[in-house]
Amino acid sequence: MKKLLLTIAFIIAMTISASAQFKPFQFGLKIEPGIGWSKLNSDHLYDGKTKMSFNWGFVGNVYFVENYGISTGFNIKFMNNEYSFTAKNEAHITRKIKNQYLEIPLGLTMRTEKIGDIRILGNVSYGLGFLLNTNEKNFDANGHEVTMTDDYNKMRHALIVKLGVEYYVHKSSCIVAALVFNNNFANIYGANYEQNVLLNNLCLEIGFMF
C-alpha cells in the first residue's frame, strides 16, 4: 500500500512538474484582412470575382502537452463576393454578396519547439458558421438594381487550414502571424435553391496571445 501511494505521489509530482514547464491555456485576439471569392458549382453561374474581406475574432488554445492542443474561439467573418448568372427569364444578372457570419472553429493546433523566440505553428479546424446578416444586391445588364428572392442557408460549413509563426515578446505572450485558408464545403443557399455557391477566403491573420 505504501509503495502504491508513493507511486501515485511520484506520478502527480511529475505531472505538476511537466505542466509547470509550459502554459496550458492561451487566449488572444486577432484580425484577418484578406481576399474572398466564389466557387460556382452550377452550369449557369460564371464570372466569379475576387473581393477584399476583413475578419476579426477571439482565439483560445488548450494544450494537453507543450506543442499539441485543441483550439477554438469565434470569428466574425465578412464574406464579400460577386458572380453572374442567367435568370429564368434569360436576363443576365450580376449578384454582389456581403454576408456576415459568426464562425465557431474547433481543431487541432501543432507547433514546433522554440527556435530562438519563434515557434512555427499549424492548425486544422472545422468551422461552423451562423449567418448574422446578408446584404445582397442584384443588377441587370444595364446596371439597374433588380429584386430577387434569395434562400440563404443559416449555417456555413468550412475546413480551416492555418500555417504561421509565434514570436514571443515576453514569457508566454506572443505575436502571431499566419496565412489562413477558409474553404467552404457546403452550399451557402438552401436545399430548394437552384444555385450552388461556396464562399472561400484567404487571409493574413495578425494576433496577440496572452
C-alpha positions in Angstrom: 0.0 0.0 0.0 2.8 2.3 0.9 4.6 1.6 -2.4 1.3 2.4 -4.3 0.9 5.7 -2.5 4.5 6.6 -3.2 4.0 5.7 -6.9 0.8 7.8 -7.1 2.6 10.7 -5.4 5.5 10.4 -7.8 3.2 10.5 -10.9 1.3 13.5 -9.6 4.6 15.3 -8.8 5.9 14.5 -12.3 2.7 15.7 -13.9 2.8 19.0 -12.0 6.4 19.5 -12.9 5.8 18.8 -16.6 2.8 21.2 -16.6 4.8 23.9 -14.9 7.2 24.0 -17.9 4.5 25.4 -20.3 1.4 27.4 -20.1 -1.6 25.1 -20.9 -4.1 27.9 -21.6 -3.6 30.6 -24.3 -6.0 33.3 -25.2 -5.9 36.2 -27.6 -7.4 38.5 -30.2 -6.9 38.6 -34.0 -7.7 40.5 -37.1 -7.7 38.9 -40.6 -7.5 41.1 -43.7 -7.8 39.0 -46.9 -9.5 38.2 -50.1 -12.6 36.2 -50.8 -14.0 34.5 -53.9 -16.9 32.4 -55.1 -16.6 28.7 -56.1 -19.5 28.2 -58.6 -20.8 24.7 -58.9 -23.8 25.2 -61.2 -23.6 25.3 -65.0 -25.4 28.7 -65.4 -23.1 30.5 -63.0 -20.0 32.3 -64.1 -17.7 35.4 -63.8 -16.8 34.9 -60.1 -14.7 37.8 -58.9 -12.2 38.2 -56.0 -13.2 40.7 -53.3 -11.4 42.1 -50.3 -12.6 40.9 -46.9 -11.9 41.7 -43.3 -12.5 39.5 -40.3 -11.7 39.6 -36.6 -12.1 37.2 -33.7 -11.1 35.6 -30.4 -8.7 32.6 -30.1 -8.5 30.1 -27.3 -5.9 27.3 -27.2 -5.8 24.4 -24.6 -2.5 22.5 -24.8 -2.6 18.9 -23.4 1.2 18.7 -24.0 3.5 21.6 -24.8 3.2 21.5 -28.6 -0.2 19.9 -29.2 -3.5 21.3 -28.2 -7.2 22.0 -29.0 -8.1 25.4 -30.4 -11.5 27.2 -30.5 -12.9 30.7 -30.2 -15.0 32.7 -32.5 -14.6 34.6 -35.8 -16.7 37.4 -37.2 -16.4 36.9 -40.9 -17.4 39.3 -43.7 -17.7 37.3 -46.9 -17.8 39.7 -49.9 -18.2 38.1 -53.3 -19.6 38.7 -56.8 -20.7 36.5 -59.6 -23.0 36.5 -62.6 -25.8 34.1 -63.8 -28.6 33.8 -66.2 -32.0 34.1 -64.6 -35.1 32.0 -65.6 -36.3 34.9 -67.9 -32.9 34.7 -69.7 -31.8 38.0 -68.2 -28.1 38.4 -67.3 -27.8 39.2 -63.6 -24.7 40.2 -61.6 -25.0 39.4 -57.9 -23.0 41.1 -55.2 -23.0 39.4 -51.8 -21.9 40.9 -48.4 -22.7 38.2 -45.9 -21.7 38.3 -42.2 -21.2 35.1 -40.2 -20.4 34.1 -36.7 -18.0 31.2 -37.0 -17.1 28.8 -34.3 -13.9 26.8 -35.1 -12.8 23.6 -33.4 -9.5 22.0 -34.3 -6.0 20.8 -33.5 -3.0 23.1 -33.1 0.5 21.9 -33.6 3.7 23.9 -33.0 7.5 23.3 -33.0 9.9 23.8 -30.2 11.2 27.3 -29.8 13.7 28.4 -32.4 15.1 31.4 -30.5 12.0 33.5 -29.8 9.9 31.9 -32.6 7.7 28.8 -33.0 6.3 27.6 -36.3 2.6 26.6 -35.9 -0.1 24.8 -37.9 -3.8 24.4 -37.3 -6.5 22.4 -38.9 -10.1 23.1 -37.8 -13.7 22.6 -38.7 -15.6 25.9 -38.8 -19.4 26.1 -38.2 -20.7 29.5 -39.3 -24.1 31.1 -38.4 -25.5 33.7 -40.7 -25.8 37.0 -38.9 -26.6 39.4 -41.7 -26.9 39.4 -45.5 -26.7 42.3 -47.9 -27.3 41.0 -51.4 -27.8 43.2 -54.5 -28.6 42.1 -58.0 -28.1 44.1 -61.2 -29.3 43.5 -64.7 -27.2 44.0 -67.9 -27.9 47.8 -67.9 -26.7 48.2 -64.3 -30.2 48.6 -62.8 -30.9 47.0 -59.5 -33.5 44.3 -59.5 -35.3 42.5 -56.7 -34.8 38.7 -56.4 -35.8 36.1 -53.9 -32.8 34.5 -52.1 -32.8 31.5 -49.8 -29.6 31.5 -47.7 -28.6 28.6 -45.5 -28.5 29.8 -41.9 -25.3 27.8 -41.4 -22.0 27.7 -43.2 -19.5 24.7 -43.1 -15.8 25.2 -43.7 -12.4 23.5 -43.4 -9.8 25.9 -42.0 -6.1 25.4 -42.5 -3.5 27.8 -40.9 0.2 28.0 -41.1 2.3 30.7 -39.4 4.7 31.7 -36.6 4.5 32.8 -33.0 7.0 35.5 -32.0 7.5 35.6 -28.2 7.8 39.1 -26.8 7.6 38.3 -23.0 7.4 34.9 -21.4 4.3 33.2 -22.9 2.9 36.4 -24.6 3.4 36.3 -28.4 2.5 37.9 -31.6 1.0 35.6 -34.2 1.2 36.0 -38.0 -0.3 33.3 -40.2 -1.9 32.5 -43.6 -5.4 31.1 -43.1 -7.3 29.3 -45.9 -11.0 29.0 -45.1 -12.6 26.5 -47.5 -16.4 26.4 -47.6 -17.6 22.9 -48.5 -21.4 23.2 -48.3 -23.8 25.4 -50.4 -24.5 28.8 -48.9 -28.0 28.6 -50.2 -30.9 26.4 -49.0 -31.7 23.0 -50.4 -34.5 24.3 -52.5 -32.5 27.0 -54.3 -31.2 26.2 -57.8 -27.7 27.8 -57.3 -24.8 26.0 -55.7 -22.2 28.6 -54.5 -19.3 28.3 -52.0 -17.7 31.3 -50.3 -14.0 30.9 -49.7 -11.3 33.3 -48.4 -7.6 33.5 -47.9 -6.5 35.8 -45.0 -3.4 37.1 -43.2 -4.1 36.6 -39.5 -2.4 39.0 -37.1 -3.0 38.4 -33.5 -1.7 38.7 -29.9 -1.8 35.8 -27.5 -1.7 36.2 -23.7 
